[in-house]
């Protein structure tokens, strides 16, 4: 039996009914009001009477509907669209390419631009070449497993096989698309029983406190404040690079993390809901930011910027500043993102409570802390940042960096 439903995101009414074994949804422009509900219900009642009598014509009732062509021939000859495909007859489900395009269009409003680019890139590089011209209802479980096996033999642009993490992401997009198609066109989910590949536990390489001190003492003075803030707050790369002065609250000693910089574009939303947070300024962080404010030219909104007043580009920073710095100090190379892991492990080592650390880092729960940093967790008793502050205070002499390194000319 069909129903009149309402789309939560728009508040508009739509009809939800089954015809020739296919679940059909037809959307209206009517808002969810009693009078509108009565009108749509009358239409649904008429449709169901005509279906029962065998006189219903989909195209006449819903001209322009994408589903109308699917029932041409069936309305005259009878039978079930879903049943015919399942029994080896004609498959009336759309091609993967067309349905993927619809899926992207429907989900685009909820995605960040960088995520959308990742989805489209994955579709174009992996999924469409393999399944683009296939109908979604014809793709089998065996074919998906064969596709995954082929991915494991694929070499990336860096000349290395795709990791299980990357393969799972590719398969994850395929899973979302095909599961949505299965729900709409009522065929068996081909991904049923396919589990993700096992992924390696994240391998982190945090710096020790002594190594951090050496880095901050040696780095060029125009990047010292930048690294100090990253080491003592655990900000993600995009979060640190996106900081603007209106997000620095010296009165309340907090950094308002609300933005991120992705591929050179400022996005006024963070990685996750909990990533938007207020990060406390420990004394060295406040000192670094006060010094940075004196260094940045007037009229520049970015907290950390280049000589031209533009935000720091991570690739350029890594190549020209970070990698040479680690080489000069004789330290094993690791990505700048390890500054975040370093902050987490130092907070844990200082005895801060996991809940406090999770809030500072922007994690939803403490689960990731124990999963990623378990070997660094001692007895945790503090919960207000005081333990970390005492740890840094004990290194006051080491943290008094000499400003004797040449700036960018």
C-alpha positions in Angstrom: 0.0 0.0 0.0 1.4 3.4 -1.0 1.9 6.3 1.3 2.2 10.0 1.3 5.5 11.0 2.8 7.5 14.2 3.4 11.1 14.9 2.6 12.8 16.1 5.8 15.3 18.2 4.0 12.7 20.2 2.1 9.4 19.7 3.9 7.8 18.8 0.5 5.3 15.9 0.0 6.0 12.9 -2.2 4.2 9.7 -3.2 5.7 6.4 -2.3 4.1 3.3 -4.0 4.9 0.1 -5.8 4.2 -0.5 -9.5 5.1 -3.7 -11.4 7.3 -4.7 -8.5 9.3 -1.5 -8.5 9.2 1.0 -5.7 8.3 4.4 -7.1 8.8 7.8 -5.6 7.3 10.9 -7.2 8.0 14.2 -5.7 5.7 17.3 -5.5 6.3 20.9 -4.9 3.6 21.0 -2.1 4.5 21.7 1.5 3.3 19.5 4.3 0.0 21.1 5.1 -3.3 19.3 5.8 -5.0 20.6 2.6 -2.0 19.5 0.5 -1.8 16.1 2.1 -5.5 15.5 1.2 -4.9 16.4 -2.4 -1.8 14.2 -2.7 -3.7 11.4 -0.9 -6.5 11.6 -3.4 -4.0 11.3 -6.2 -2.4 8.3 -4.6 -5.8 6.6 -4.0 -6.7 7.1 -7.7 -3.3 5.6 -8.8 -3.8 2.5 -6.6 -7.3 2.0 -8.0 -6.1 2.2 -11.6 -3.2 -0.2 -10.8 -5.7 -2.6 -9.3 -7.9 -2.3 -12.5 -4.9 -2.5 -14.8 -5.6 0.9 -16.3 -2.8 2.9 -14.8 -0.4 4.7 -17.2 2.7 6.0 -15.6 3.7 8.4 -18.3 0.3 10.0 -18.5 0.1 10.5 -14.7 3.7 11.7 -14.3 4.8 13.2 -17.6 8.5 13.8 -17.7 9.2 11.3 -14.9 12.5 9.4 -15.3 10.6 6.2 -14.4 8.0 6.4 -17.1 10.1 4.8 -19.8 10.8 1.9 -17.6 7.2 0.8 -17.8 6.7 1.1 -21.5 5.6 -2.3 -22.8 5.0 -3.6 -19.3 1.8 -1.6 -19.0 0.5 -3.3 -22.1 2.1 -6.8 -21.6 1.9 -7.1 -17.8 4.6 -8.7 -15.6 7.0 -7.2 -13.2 10.0 -5.0 -14.0 11.9 -6.2 -11.0 10.9 -9.8 -11.5 11.9 -9.9 -15.1 15.4 -8.7 -14.4 15.7 -11.1 -11.5 14.6 -14.0 -13.6 17.0 -13.3 -16.4 14.7 -11.0 -18.4 15.2 -7.4 -19.4 17.0 -5.3 -16.7 15.2 -1.9 -16.5 17.5 -0.4 -13.9 19.6 2.6 -15.1 23.2 2.5 -16.1 25.8 2.9 -13.3 27.1 6.1 -14.9 23.7 7.8 -15.0 22.7 6.7 -11.5 26.1 7.7 -10.1 25.5 11.2 -11.6 22.1 11.4 -9.9 23.6 10.2 -6.6 26.3 12.9 -6.7 23.8 15.6 -7.5 21.6 14.5 -4.6 24.4 14.4 -2.1 26.4 17.4 -3.3 24.6 19.9 -0.9 25.9 17.9 2.1 29.5 17.6 0.9 32.5 19.9 1.3 34.0 20.8 -2.1 37.2 18.9 -1.4 35.2 15.7 -0.6 33.1 16.2 -3.8 36.3 16.4 -5.8 37.5 13.2 -4.2 34.3 11.4 -5.0 34.3 12.5 -8.6 37.9 11.8 -9.0 37.4 8.2 -7.7 34.4 7.7 -10.0 36.3 8.9 -13.1 39.5 7.0 -12.4 38.2 3.7 -11.1 34.5 3.1 -11.0 33.2 4.5 -14.3 35.8 2.8 -16.5 34.8 -0.6 -15.0 31.0 -0.3 -14.4 29.9 2.9 -16.2 27.9 1.3 -19.0 26.5 -1.5 -16.9 23.0 -1.3 -15.4 23.1 -1.1 -11.6 20.9 -4.1 -11.3 23.2 -6.4 -13.3 26.4 -5.9 -11.3 27.0 -9.0 -9.2 28.8 -9.7 -6.0 31.4 -11.8 -7.9 32.2 -8.9 -10.2 32.7 -6.6 -7.3 35.1 -9.0 -5.6 36.9 -9.4 -8.9 37.1 -5.6 -9.2 38.6 -5.4 -5.7 41.1 -8.0 -6.5 42.2 -6.0 -9.6 42.5 -2.9 -7.5 44.9 -4.7 -5.2 47.2 -5.2 -8.3 46.9 -1.6 -9.4 49.9 0.7 -9.1 49.4 4.3 -7.9 50.9 7.3 -9.4 53.7 7.0 -6.9 54.6 3.6 -8.2 53.3 1.7 -5.2 50.3 -0.8 -5.0 47.1 0.7 -3.7 46.8 0.4 0.0 43.9 -1.5 1.7 42.7 1.9 3.0 42.5 3.3 -0.5 40.9 0.2 -1.9 38.3 0.3 0.9 37.5 4.0 0.1 37.0 3.2 -3.6 34.8 0.2 -2.8 33.0 2.3 -0.2 31.8 4.8 -2.9 30.7 1.9 -5.0 28.8 0.4 -2.0 27.0 3.6 -1.3 25.9 4.0 -4.9 24.8 0.4 -5.5 23.0 0.1 -2.1 21.0 3.3 -2.8 20.1 1.9 -6.3 19.1 -1.4 -4.7 16.8 0.4 -2.3 15.2 2.5 -5.0 14.8 -0.3 -7.6 14.2 -3.1 -5.2 16.9 -5.6 -6.2 19.2 -7.6 -4.0 22.2 -5.7 -2.7 25.2 -7.0 -4.5 27.5 -5.8 -1.7 25.8 -8.0 0.8 28.4 -10.1 2.7 31.4 -8.1 1.3 33.5 -6.9 4.2 36.2 -4.2 4.0 39.8 -5.3 3.8 41.7 -5.2 7.0 43.7 -2.0 7.4 46.9 -1.5 9.2 46.8 0.3 12.6 47.9 3.9 12.1 51.6 4.1 12.5 52.5 7.4 14.2 56.0 8.8 14.7 55.7 11.7 17.2 58.7 13.7 18.2 60.0 13.7 21.8 59.9 16.9 23.8 63.7 17.2 23.4 63.3 16.9 19.6 60.6 19.5 19.6 62.9 21.9 21.5 65.6 21.3 19.0 63.3 21.9 16.1 61.9 25.2 17.5 65.4 26.4 18.4 66.7 25.7 14.8 63.8 26.5 12.5 63.9 29.9 10.7 62.5 32.5 12.9 59.7 33.4 10.5 58.3 29.8 10.9 59.1 29.3 14.6 55.7 30.7 15.9 53.9 28.6 13.3 55.5 25.3 14.5 55.2 26.3 18.1 51.4 26.7 17.7 51.1 23.4 15.9 53.2 21.4 18.4 51.5 22.8 21.5 47.9 22.7 20.2 47.7 19.7 17.8 45.9 21.7 15.2 45.5 19.9 11.8 47.5 21.3 8.9 44.4 22.9 7.3 43.2 24.3 10.6 46.5 26.0 11.4 46.9 27.4 7.9 43.4 28.7 7.9 43.8 30.7 11.2 42.8 34.4 10.9 43.2 37.0 13.6 39.4 37.2 14.3 39.7 33.6 15.4 42.3 34.4 18.1 40.7 35.4 21.4 43.5 36.8 23.6 40.9 37.9 26.2 39.7 34.4 26.9 42.9 32.6 26.0 41.4 30.4 23.3 41.8 29.8 19.6 38.5 29.5 17.8 38.9 26.6 15.3 36.1 27.1 12.8 37.8 27.0 9.3 40.1 24.8 7.3 42.3 25.5 4.3 42.0 22.7 1.7 43.9 22.9 -1.6 44.3 26.6 -1.2 40.6 27.3 -0.6 39.2 28.5 2.7 36.3 26.4 3.9 34.2 27.7 6.7 33.6 24.2 8.1 36.0 21.8 9.7 36.6 18.1 9.1 33.9 16.9 11.4 31.2 18.5 13.7 33.4 18.1 16.7 36.4 19.6 14.9 34.8 23.1 15.4 36.1 23.8 18.9 37.8 26.3 21.2 41.4 25.3 21.8 43.0 26.7 25.0 46.2 28.8 24.7 48.9 27.3 26.8 51.5 29.9 27.8 54.0 29.1 25.0 51.1 29.2 22.5 50.0 32.6 23.7 53.6 33.9 23.6 54.0 32.6 20.0 50.7 34.3 18.9 51.5 37.6 20.5 54.9 37.6 18.8 53.3 36.6 15.5 50.9 39.5 15.8 53.9 41.9 15.9 55.4 40.2 12.9 52.4 40.1 10.6 52.0 43.3 8.5 48.9 45.4 9.2 45.9 44.6 7.0 46.8 40.9 6.7 44.1 38.7 8.1 46.1 35.4 8.1 47.8 34.6 11.4 50.5 32.6 9.5 51.4 33.9 6.0 54.0 34.3 3.4 55.9 37.5 2.5 53.1 38.2 0.0 50.5 38.0 2.7 48.9 34.7 1.5 48.3 31.7 3.7 51.0 29.1 4.1 51.0 26.4 1.3 51.7 23.1 2.9 53.5 21.6 0.0 55.8 24.6 -0.3 56.4 24.6 3.5 57.2 20.9 3.5 59.6 21.1 0.6 61.4 24.3 1.4 61.3 24.5 5.2 60.3 21.3 7.0 62.2 18.6 5.1 65.5 20.6 5.1 65.0 21.3 8.8 64.7 17.7 9.8 67.7 16.8 7.6 69.8 19.5 9.3 68.9 18.1 12.7 69.6 14.5 11.7 66.0 13.5 12.4 64.1 10.9 10.5 61.7 12.5 8.0 58.0 12.5 8.8 55.1 14.6 7.6 54.3 17.9 9.3 51.1 16.3 10.4 53.1 14.5 13.1 53.1 17.7 15.0 49.5 16.8 15.9 50.5 13.3 17.0 53.3 14.9 19.0 50.9 17.2 20.8 48.6 14.2 21.7 51.4 12.1 23.0 52.9 14.9 25.1 49.5 15.6 26.6 49.0 12.0 27.4 52.5 11.8 28.8 51.8 14.8 31.0 48.8 13.0 32.5 46.0 14.9 31.0 42.5 13.3 31.0 41.6 11.6 27.7 38.3 13.6 27.6 40.1 16.9 27.8 42.6 15.8 25.1 39.9 14.6 22.8 38.1 18.0 23.1 41.3 19.9 22.4 42.1 17.7 19.3 38.5 17.8 18.0 37.8 14.1 18.4 34.2 12.9 19.0 35.2 10.4 21.6 38.3 9.1 23.4 38.3 5.9 21.4 40.8 7.1 18.8 43.2 8.3 21.6 43.4 4.8 23.0 43.5 3.1 19.6 46.2 5.3 18.1 48.2 6.4 21.1 47.7 3.4 23.5 51.4 2.8 24.0 51.8 6.4 25.2 49.0 6.3 27.8 50.1 6.3 31.5 47.8 6.8 34.5 45.7 9.8 33.4 44.3 12.0 36.2 44.4 15.6 35.2 41.6 17.2 33.1 42.2 20.9 32.7 45.5 21.4 30.9 47.5 22.1 34.0 49.7 19.1 33.7 50.7 20.1 30.1 51.4 23.6 31.3 53.6 22.3 34.1 55.5 20.1 31.6 56.2 23.1 29.4 57.0 25.3 32.4 59.7 22.8 33.4 61.3 23.3 30.1 61.2 27.1 30.3 64.9 27.4 29.7 64.8 25.2 26.7 61.8 26.9 25.3 63.4 30.3 25.4 64.5 30.2 21.7 67.3 32.3 20.4 66.1 34.5 17.5 69.3 34.0 15.5 68.0 32.3 12.4 67.7 34.1 9.2 64.2 35.1 8.0 62.8 34.7 4.5 64.3 37.4 2.3 
